[in-house]
């Protein structure tokens, strides 16, 4: 017996890693449901908290024009070790 990790989406299993090779379409399987908490909601909450802290810190207050700042950041620069 081999073990594979998958996520149940509706009535289908979606392999998270490499799935089984040469699996017949009507192959019987046994599924064990893991009691792992949904990390997506927790991750979103932590991201929102981090962004709120960043906003409260005025980390980017010296940037008067965000559009111009972004244009300046995106300008092409010579790659290190290459002559222009």
Phi, psi and omega in degrees: 000136180244155181245134178228146178264138180210166174241133179278120178239103185069241178249021181236148174263132176247117183293133178272333176242199176294124180278179180295147180264143177057044178275126179292148181299333181249027182291124175292141178224159172245133183245131175253124180275123179272137179272069177254132179294152178291113184276347183296313182296318179295319180295319178298318180297315180295322178295317179298318179297318179296319179292324177296318178296319179297316179295320181291335183279353183054040184298333183246025184294337180284352179270106183279326181234097184301325181294314179295320178301316181294320177300317180296318180296324185275358179300143178294138177234150177296142178287144179302136178084003180241140179278148180278000000 
